[in-house]
Amino acid sequence: MIDITLLISLLIFAGVMLLVIGIFSFLRYQRDRRDLMEKIKTDERSRSIGNAHASHGSAEDLKRVSDSILKRYITNFIAAFGDALKPKKAGELSHIQKVFLRAGYRGRMAINIYFGVKGFLTFLLPAAFFAFHISVSKWRLTNVQLMLILLLLATTGFYLPSIWIRLKIDRRKDKIFRGFPDVLDLLVVCVEAGVGLNEAICRVSEEMEMSHREISEEMQMLNLELRAGRPRKDALKNFASRINLEDVDSLVTLLIQTERFGTSVAKALRVYSDTMRSRRRERAEEMAAKMAVKLLFPLIFFIFPALFVTILGPAIIQVLKIWHR
């Protein structure tokens, strides 16, 4: 069992270290901001002063640049903290990078920021509760209860970013799933019009940029891989791996088999489009059939009690009045 005095000492030491690092980062940010302001003022003195609109624009530019500098320092601080926490094995990093690609994050510092946020939340949530517990004298928790609550908060802070990234992936997959029929129809139209598959992918990615941005980004990435010289088979497999949808996997398998056996891409896409349309109709009918079962519990626990109170309430009141007479 960890002594509560040792825990307090560790929390105070970690808090002081974070405070010192934050002060140094803030001072460095202030220094860079001051240098930037002096540079802008020097440039303004060299110009002809008299245009009020231009001076207003310079002030807005200064504020925007200062905000970007502050965000960059905060991001770099969190990323540097996360770089020490992220796994060092190549296999684990590859798996995490694939997860971030499915969530739509392709930045170089995304993994570092992710682990930095996990580390900060793991420390900040227990530290905030411990400080609140000390400041509120009404609470009298035993050491065991306090340790369990701190451990629960630390676990919550550690797994909260993972839950958030999983929700982000599910939301993005749902958007891609909704836009996939439009993509398939446009591919069929382009290929049947005589356009090659690579050009059709490029054309569809441009057309879908406004309506379905997520799947347009993935198709643009696919198009970039094809232009870079990667074999179509590998590029399509990477495309399916990034999206991780059953319909997209089926389409990629179809295109790979079509290229291998030399069959017509237009006919294969037309047949697959009809099959997908029938499958989606079956899914909609299945969801409609499940609706009655899903409505059973709200009916039992929410609607029926309200109906019983509304219908039987006045009769019960009258019976009770007669009974008490």
C-alpha positions in Angstrom: 0.0 0.0 0.0 1.4 3.4 -1.0 1.7 5.9 1.8 -0.4 9.0 1.4 2.5 11.2 2.3 4.6 9.7 -0.5 1.7 10.2 -3.0 1.4 13.9 -1.9 5.1 14.4 -2.4 5.0 12.9 -5.8 2.1 15.0 -6.9 3.7 18.2 -5.6 7.0 17.4 -7.3 5.2 16.7 -10.6 3.1 19.8 -10.3 6.2 22.0 -9.6 8.0 20.5 -12.6 5.0 21.2 -14.9 4.8 24.7 -13.5 8.4 25.4 -14.2 8.2 24.0 -17.7 5.1 26.0 -18.3 6.7 29.2 -17.1 9.7 28.7 -19.3 7.5 28.0 -22.3 5.4 31.1 -21.6 8.5 33.3 -21.2 9.8 32.0 -24.5 6.5 32.7 -26.2 6.5 36.2 -24.8 10.0 36.8 -26.1 9.1 35.6 -29.6 5.9 37.7 -29.5 7.9 40.8 -28.5 10.4 40.3 -31.2 7.6 39.8 -33.8 5.9 43.0 -32.6 9.2 45.0 -32.9 9.7 43.7 -36.3 6.2 44.6 -37.4 6.6 48.1 -35.9 9.9 48.6 -37.7 8.3 47.6 -41.0 5.4 50.0 -40.4 7.7 52.9 -39.7 9.4 52.4 -43.0 6.1 52.6 -44.9 4.0 55.7 -45.5 1.6 56.1 -42.6 -1.9 57.2 -43.4 -3.9 54.2 -44.5 -6.2 53.3 -41.6 -7.5 50.2 -43.2 -3.9 48.9 -43.7 -3.1 49.5 -40.1 -6.2 47.7 -39.0 -5.2 44.8 -41.1 -1.7 44.8 -39.6 -3.2 44.6 -36.1 -5.3 41.7 -37.1 -2.3 40.0 -38.7 -0.4 40.5 -35.5 -3.1 39.0 -33.4 -3.5 36.0 -35.7 0.3 35.3 -35.8 0.5 35.6 -32.0 -2.3 33.1 -31.6 -0.6 30.7 -34.0 2.7 31.0 -32.1 0.9 30.3 -28.8 -0.9 27.3 -30.3 2.4 26.0 -31.8 4.2 26.2 -28.5 1.4 24.4 -26.7 1.3 21.7 -29.4 5.0 21.3 -29.3 5.0 21.0 -25.6 2.3 18.3 -25.6 4.0 16.5 -28.5 7.4 16.5 -26.7 5.8 15.1 -23.6 4.0 12.4 -25.7 7.2 11.5 -27.6 8.6 10.2 -24.4 5.4 8.1 -23.7 4.7 6.6 -27.1 5.8 3.0 -27.7 9.1 2.5 -29.4 8.4 -0.8 -31.2 7.8 -0.4 -34.9 4.9 -2.8 -34.9 3.0 -1.0 -32.3 3.6 2.4 -33.9 2.5 1.0 -37.3 -0.8 -0.2 -35.7 -1.4 3.2 -34.0 -0.6 5.0 -37.2 -3.1 2.9 -39.1 -5.7 3.8 -36.4 -5.0 7.5 -36.9 -5.3 7.1 -40.7 -8.7 5.6 -40.2 -9.7 8.6 -38.1 -8.5 11.0 -40.7 -5.3 12.3 -39.0 -2.2 12.2 -41.2 0.0 14.7 -39.4 3.5 13.8 -38.2 2.9 14.9 -34.6 -0.6 13.3 -34.3 0.7 10.3 -32.4 2.9 12.4 -30.1 0.0 14.7 -29.3 -2.3 11.7 -28.7 0.1 10.2 -26.1 0.8 13.6 -24.6 -2.9 14.2 -24.0 -3.2 10.7 -22.5 -0.3 11.5 -20.1 -1.6 14.9 -19.1 -5.1 13.6 -18.5 -3.8 10.7 -16.5 -2.0 13.1 -14.2 -4.3 16.1 -14.2 -7.6 14.4 -13.3 -6.3 12.8 -10.1 -4.3 16.0 -9.2 -7.4 18.2 -9.7 -9.5 15.9 -7.5 -6.8 15.7 -4.9 -6.5 19.5 -4.7 -10.3 19.8 -4.5 -10.4 17.1 -1.8 -7.8 19.0 0.3 -9.6 22.4 -0.2 -13.0 21.0 0.8 -12.8 20.2 4.5 -16.2 18.5 4.6 -15.0 15.5 2.8 -13.4 12.9 5.0 -12.2 10.0 2.9 -10.0 7.2 4.1 -6.7 6.5 2.4 -8.1 3.5 0.7 -11.1 5.4 -0.7 -8.9 8.2 -1.8 -6.5 5.9 -3.6 -9.4 4.1 -5.4 -10.9 7.4 -6.6 -7.5 8.6 -7.8 -6.8 5.3 -9.5 -10.2 5.5 -11.2 -9.7 9.0 -12.4 -6.2 8.2 -13.7 -7.6 5.2 -15.6 -10.4 7.4 -17.0 -7.9 10.0 -18.1 -5.7 7.4 -19.7 -8.5 5.7 -21.7 -10.5 8.9 -22.6 -8.5 9.8 -25.7 -8.8 6.2 -26.9 -12.6 6.4 -26.6 -12.6 9.7 -28.4 -10.5 8.4 -31.3 -12.7 5.3 -31.6 -15.8 7.6 -31.8 -14.1 9.7 -34.4 -13.3 6.5 -36.5 -17.0 5.3 -36.2 -18.3 8.7 -37.2 -16.0 9.0 -40.2 -16.8 5.4 -41.3 -20.5 6.3 -41.1 -20.0 9.3 -43.4 -18.0 7.3 -45.9 -20.7 4.6 -45.8 -23.4 7.1 -46.6 -21.4 8.6 -49.5 -20.2 5.3 -51.0 -23.3 4.7 -53.2 -22.7 8.0 -54.9 -19.1 7.2 -55.5 -20.0 3.9 -57.0 -22.5 5.4 -59.3 -20.1 8.0 -60.5 -17.4 5.4 -61.1 -19.9 3.4 -63.2 -20.8 6.4 -65.3 -17.2 7.4 -65.8 -16.0 4.0 -66.7 -18.9 3.3 -69.1 -18.2 6.6 -70.8 -14.8 5.3 -71.8 -12.6 6.9 -69.1 -9.8 4.8 -67.6 -10.0 3.6 -64.0 -7.3 5.9 -62.7 -8.8 8.9 -64.4 -12.2 7.9 -63.2 -10.9 7.8 -59.6 -9.4 11.2 -60.0 -12.6 12.6 -61.5 -14.8 11.1 -58.8 -12.6 12.5 -56.0 -12.9 16.0 -57.4 -16.7 15.7 -57.8 -17.2 14.4 -54.3 -15.1 17.0 -52.5 -18.0 19.2 -51.6 -20.7 16.6 -50.8 -18.6 13.9 -49.1 -15.3 15.3 -48.1 -14.1 12.2 -46.2 -14.3 9.7 -49.0 -13.0 12.4 -51.4 -9.8 12.7 -49.3 -9.3 8.9 -49.3 -9.7 8.8 -53.1 -7.3 11.6 -53.5 -4.8 9.7 -51.5 -5.4 6.7 -53.7 -4.9 8.8 -56.7 -1.6 10.2 -55.3 -0.3 6.7 -54.7 -1.2 5.7 -58.3 0.5 8.7 -59.7 3.6 8.0 -57.6 4.0 4.7 -59.4 2.6 2.3 -56.8 0.9 -0.8 -58.3 -2.8 -0.5 -58.5 -3.3 -3.6 -56.5 -1.2 -2.3 -53.5 -2.8 1.2 -53.7 -6.3 -0.3 -53.7 -5.4 -2.5 -50.7 -4.1 0.5 -48.8 -7.3 2.4 -49.7 -9.4 -0.4 -48.3 -7.2 -0.7 -45.2 -7.6 3.0 -44.4 -11.4 3.0 -44.6 -12.0 -0.5 -43.1 -15.5 -0.9 -44.5 -17.0 -4.2 -45.8 -18.4 -2.6 -48.9 -15.1 -0.9 -49.8 -13.3 -4.2 -49.3 -15.7 -5.9 -51.7 -15.2 -3.2 -54.3 -11.4 -3.4 -54.0 -11.5 -7.2 -54.3 -13.6 -6.9 -57.4 -11.3 -4.4 -59.0 -8.2 -6.5 -58.2 -9.8 -9.6 -59.7 -11.0 -7.7 -62.7 -7.4 -6.5 -63.4 -6.0 -10.0 -62.8 -8.4 -11.8 -65.2 -8.6 -9.1 -67.8 -12.4 -8.7 -67.7 -14.4 -5.6 -68.4 -14.2 -3.1 -65.5 -17.4 -1.3 -66.7 -19.5 -4.5 -66.6 -18.1 -5.6 -63.3 -18.8 -2.2 -61.7 -22.4 -2.3 -63.2 -23.1 -5.7 -61.7 -21.5 -4.8 -58.4 -23.6 -1.6 -58.3 -26.8 -3.5 -58.8 -25.8 -6.0 -56.2 -24.9 -3.3 -53.7 -28.3 -1.6 -54.3 -30.1 -4.9 -53.5 -27.9 -5.4 -50.4 -28.7 -2.0 -49.1 -32.4 -2.5 -49.7 -32.1 -5.7 -47.6 -30.3 -3.9 -44.9 -33.0 -1.2 -44.8 -35.7 -3.9 -44.5 -33.7 -5.6 -41.8 -33.4 -2.3 -39.8 -37.2 -1.7 -40.3 -38.0 -5.2 -39.0 -35.8 -4.6 -35.9 -37.6 -1.3 -35.2 -40.6 -3.0 -33.5 -38.4 -4.9 -31.1 -36.4 -1.7 -30.3 -39.5 0.3 -29.6 -40.8 -2.3 -27.1 -38.7 -1.2 -24.1 -39.5 2.6 -24.5 -43.1 1.6 -24.8 -43.0 -0.5 -21.6 -41.0 1.9 -19.4 -42.0 5.4 -20.7 -45.2 5.5 -22.8 -47.4 2.9 -21.1 -46.9 4.3 -17.5 -47.8 7.8 -18.8 -50.9 6.4 -20.5 -51.9 4.4 -17.3 -51.5 7.6 -15.2 -53.5 9.7 -17.7 -56.3 7.1 -18.1 -56.6 5.6 -14.6 -55.5 8.6 -12.6 -58.9 10.4 -12.5 -60.8 7.2 -11.8 -58.4 6.3 -8.9 -58.8 9.8 -7.4 -62.6 9.5 -7.5 -62.5 6.1 -5.9 -60.3 7.4 -3.1 -62.6 10.3 -2.5 -65.6 8.0 -2.2 -63.7 5.6 0.0 -62.7 8.3 2.5 -66.3 9.6 2.8 
